[in-house]
Amino acid sequence: MNVGCPSLISLTVNTIWFNTCMFGALMLSAIVVDACDLLAKPGIDG
């Protein structure tokens, strides 16, 4: 039984999931920072 291939697939899936999760967290924090920035300066939009 070859365990090299399934473990490689599992590692790839875990890496993709981790990268997606981290990217999502970064995007979310960036959106929150932008929203706070806009709320802190209400004079831009009127």
TIMI-2910 file (N, C-alpha, C, CB; in pm, 1 decimal, decimal comma, always signed):
<rs>
+----------+----------+----------+----------+----------+----------+----------+----------+----------+----------+----------+----------+------+
!      n_x !      n_y !      n_z !     ca_x !     ca_y !     ca_z !      c_x !      c_y !      c_z !     cb_x !     cb_y !     cb_z ! resn !
+----------+----------+----------+----------+----------+----------+----------+----------+----------+----------+----------+----------+------+
!    +84,6 !   -120,4 !     +0,0 !     +0,0 !     +0,0 !     +0,0 !    +87,9 !   +125,2 !     +0,0 !    -95,6 !     +0,7 !   +123,4 !  Met !
!    +60,1 !   +214,0 !    -92,9 !   +142,3 !   +333,3 !   -107,1 !    +78,6 !   +449,0 !    -28,4 !   +159,3 !   +371,0 !   -257,4 !  Asn !
!   +145,2 !   +495,5 !    +75,5 !    +92,3 !   +603,8 !   +158,5 !   +147,3 !   +739,2 !   +116,5 !   +124,6 !   +578,6 !   +304,8 !  Val !
!   +239,6 !   +739,6 !    +20,4 !   +300,5 !   +865,9 !    -22,3 !   +203,0 !   +956,5 !    -93,1 !   +417,3 !   +839,2 !   -112,1 !  Gly !
!   +120,6 !   +897,9 !   -181,4 !    +29,7 !   +979,5 !   -260,8 !    -84,2 !  +1039,1 !   -177,6 !    -27,3 !   +897,0 !   -373,5 !  Cys !
!   -157,1 !   +959,0 !    -98,3 !   -265,3 !  +1017,5 !    -18,4 !   -215,5 !  +1124,4 !    +78,8 !   -337,1 !   +908,5 !    +58,8 !  Pro !
!    -98,0 !  +1103,7 !   +138,1 !    -47,7 !  +1203,5 !   +232,1 !    -11,1 !  +1332,1 !   +159,0 !    +74,0 !  +1149,3 !   +308,5 !  Ser !
!    +36,8 !  +1318,1 !    +35,1 !    +71,3 !  +1435,5 !    -45,1 !    -54,9 !  +1513,5 !    -80,9 !   +147,2 !  +1393,8 !   -173,3 !  Leu !
!   -160,1 !  +1439,8 !   -117,3 !   -288,2 !  +1504,6 !   -147,9 !   -343,0 !  +1574,5 !    -23,5 !   -390,8 !  +1400,8 !   -201,1 !  Ile !
!   -334,5 !  +1506,2 !    +89,6 !   -382,9 !  +1565,3 !   +214,0 !   -305,3 !  +1691,9 !   +248,5 !   -372,4 !  +1464,4 !   +328,4 !  Ser !
!   -173,8 !  +1685,8 !   +231,3 !    -88,9 !  +1801,7 !   +259,3 !   -125,1 !  +1918,1 !   +167,8 !    +59,8 !  +1765,2 !   +242,7 !  Leu !
!   -150,3 !  +1888,4 !    +40,4 !   -187,5 !  +1992,4 !    -56,0 !   -320,0 !  +2056,9 !    -18,6 !   -195,8 !  +1934,2 !   -197,1 !  Thr !
!   -417,9 !  +1971,8 !    +17,0 !   -549,4 !  +2023,4 !    +56,1 !   -537,7 !  +2109,4 !   +181,3 !   -648,4 !  +1907,6 !    +80,1 !  Val !
!   -459,4 !  +2063,7 !   +278,8 !   -441,2 !  +2140,6 !   +401,6 !   -373,6 !  +2273,9 !   +373,8 !   -359,6 !  +2060,9 !   +502,7 !  Asn !
!   -276,0 !  +2274,7 !   +283,6 !   -204,9 !  +2398,3 !   +249,0 !   -298,7 !  +2497,2 !   +180,6 !    -84,4 !  +2367,9 !   +157,9 !  Thr !
!   -378,7 !  +2446,5 !    +86,4 !   -474,5 !  +2533,5 !    +15,9 !   -577,1 !  +2589,2 !   +113,8 !   -546,0 !  +2455,8 !    -98,0 !  Ile !
!   -626,6 !  +2502,5 !   +203,1 !   -726,8 !  +2547,4 !   +300,8 !   -668,5 !  +2653,5 !   +391,8 !   -778,7 !  +2429,2 !   +384,4 !  Trp !
!   -544,1 !  +2630,6 !   +438,2 !   -479,1 !  +2725,7 !   +528,0 !   -456,0 !  +2859,5 !   +458,8 !   -346,3 !  +2669,0 !   +578,4 !  Phe !
!   -408,9 !  +2854,9 !   +333,4 !   -384,0 !  +2978,4 !   +258,9 !   -513,2 !  +3054,8 !   +234,4 !   -315,7 !  +2947,5 !   +125,7 !  Asn !
!   -620,8 !  +2982,0 !   +201,8 !   -749,8 !  +3046,1 !   +178,6 !   -800,0 !  +3111,0 !   +306,6 !   -852,7 !  +2944,2 !   +126,3 !  Thr !
!   -782,0 !  +3039,8 !   +418,0 !   -827,5 !  +3092,2 !   +547,2 !   -750,2 !  +3218,4 !   +583,7 !   -811,2 !  +2985,8 !   +657,9 !  Cys !
!   -618,4 !  +3215,0 !   +567,4 !   -536,1 !  +3330,9 !   +600,2 !   -568,1 !  +3448,6 !   +508,3 !   -387,5 !  +3295,1 !   +590,4 !  Met !
!   -588,4 !  +3420,6 !   +378,2 !   -621,2 !  +3526,2 !   +283,5 !   -755,1 !  +3589,3 !   +319,3 !   -624,3 !  +3471,4 !   +140,0 !  Phe !
!   -851,5 !  +3505,8 !   +356,2 !   -983,2 !  +3555,7 !   +396,6 !   -973,4 !  +3643,8 !   +520,3 !  -1078,5 !  +3439,1 !   +423,1 !  Gly !
!   -891,6 !  +3602,0 !   +615,4 !   -875,6 !  +3680,2 !   +738,5 !   -809,4 !  +3814,4 !   +708,3 !   -792,2 !  +3601,8 !   +842,4 !  Ala !
!   -710,3 !  +3813,4 !   +619,3 !   -642,4 !  +3938,0 !   +582,1 !   -738,2 !  +4033,4 !   +511,2 !   -521,3 !  +3908,4 !   +492,1 !  Leu !
!   -819,2 !  +3978,4 !   +418,5 !   -914,9 !  +4060,8 !   +345,8 !  -1019,1 !  +4119,1 !   +441,6 !   -983,7 !  +3978,5 !   +235,3 !  Met !
!  -1065,2 !  +4035,3 !   +534,5 !  -1166,4 !  +4080,0 !   +630,5 !  -1111,6 !  +4191,8 !   +718,1 !  -1213,9 !  +3962,7 !   +717,8 !  Leu !
!   -987,8 !  +4176,0 !   +766,9 !   -928,9 !  +4279,5 !   +851,8 !   -906,6 !  +4407,6 !   +772,1 !   -796,1 !  +4230,7 !   +912,8 !  Ser !
!   -870,6 !  +4394,6 !   +643,6 !   -850,9 !  +4511,9 !   +559,9 !   -982,9 !  +4585,8 !   +539,5 !   -790,4 !  +4471,8 !   +424,7 !  Ala !
!  -1091,8 !  +4510,0 !   +521,0 !  -1223,8 !  +4571,4 !   +503,4 !  -1266,3 !  +4642,6 !   +631,7 !  -1328,9 !  +4464,7 !   +463,5 !  Ile !
!  -1240,1 !  +4579,3 !   +745,3 !  -1276,2 !  +4640,2 !   +874,0 !  -1197,9 !  +4769,6 !   +895,8 !  -1249,6 !  +4541,6 !   +990,4 !  Val !
!  -1068,1 !  +4766,6 !   +862,8 !   -985,1 !  +4886,6 !   +878,8 !  -1034,9 !  +4997,6 !   +787,0 !   -836,5 !  +4854,9 !   +849,0 !  Val !
!  -1070,1 !  +4963,4 !   +663,4 !  -1123,2 !  +5062,9 !   +569,8 !  -1254,0 !  +5121,6 !   +621,0 !  -1144,4 !  +5000,4 !   +431,3 !  Asp !
!  -1341,3 !  +5035,6 !   +674,8 !  -1469,9 !  +5082,3 !   +725,9 !  -1449,0 !  +5176,7 !   +844,0 !  -1558,2 !  +4963,1 !   +767,5 !  Ala !
!  -1357,6 !  +5141,2 !   +932,7 !  -1329,1 !  +5228,3 !  +1047,4 !  -1270,2 !  +5360,7 !  +1000,2 !  -1232,2 !  +5159,0 !  +1146,0 !  Cys !
!  -1188,4 !  +5355,2 !   +897,1 !  -1129,5 !  +5476,0 !   +841,1 !  -1238,8 !  +5568,3 !   +786,6 !  -1028,5 !  +5440,4 !   +730,1 !  Asp !
!  -1336,0 !  +5509,6 !   +717,1 !  -1444,2 !  +5589,5 !   +660,5 !  -1532,5 !  +5646,2 !   +771,4 !  -1528,2 !  +5505,2 !   +563,1 !  Leu !
!  -1556,6 !  +5566,5 !   +875,0 !  -1640,8 !  +5613,7 !   +985,4 !  -1570,1 !  +5723,9 !  +1064,6 !  -1677,7 !  +5496,5 !  +1078,9 !  Leu !
!  -1437,5 !  +5718,0 !  +1068,9 !  -1362,2 !  +5816,5 !  +1144,8 !  -1356,9 !  +5951,0 !  +1072,0 !  -1221,0 !  +5765,5 !  +1171,2 !  Ala !
!  -1377,7 !  +5948,9 !   +938,6 !  -1374,5 !  +6072,4 !   +861,2 !  -1506,2 !  +6088,6 !   +785,4 !  -1254,3 !  +6072,8 !   +763,1 !  Lys !
!  -1610,9 !  +6134,1 !   +851,8 !  -1742,3 !  +6143,2 !   +787,5 !  -1755,1 !  +6260,5 !   +691,0 !  -1848,9 !  +6154,0 !   +892,2 !  Pro !
!  -1653,0 !  +6342,2 !   +679,4 !  -1663,9 !  +6459,9 !   +594,8 !  -1640,7 !  +6432,1 !   +447,0 !  -1567,6 !  +6562,6 !   +640,6 !  Gly !
!  -1595,5 !  +6311,7 !   +412,4 !  -1562,5 !  +6282,9 !   +273,1 !  -1689,3 !  +6267,7 !   +189,5 !  -1476,7 !  +6155,8 !   +263,4 !  Ile !
!  -1782,5 !  +6186,4 !   +238,2 !  -1903,9 !  +6159,7 !   +161,7 !  -2014,3 !  +6260,7 !   +190,0 !  -1953,8 !  +6020,6 !   +191,5 !  Asp !
!  -1989,7 !  +6350,4 !   +283,9 !  -2092,2 !  +6450,3 !   +309,0 !  -2140,2 !  +6453,6 !   +445,9 !  -2203,8 !  +6430,5 !   +223,1 !  Gly !
+----------+----------+----------+----------+----------+----------+----------+----------+----------+----------+----------+----------+------+
</rs>
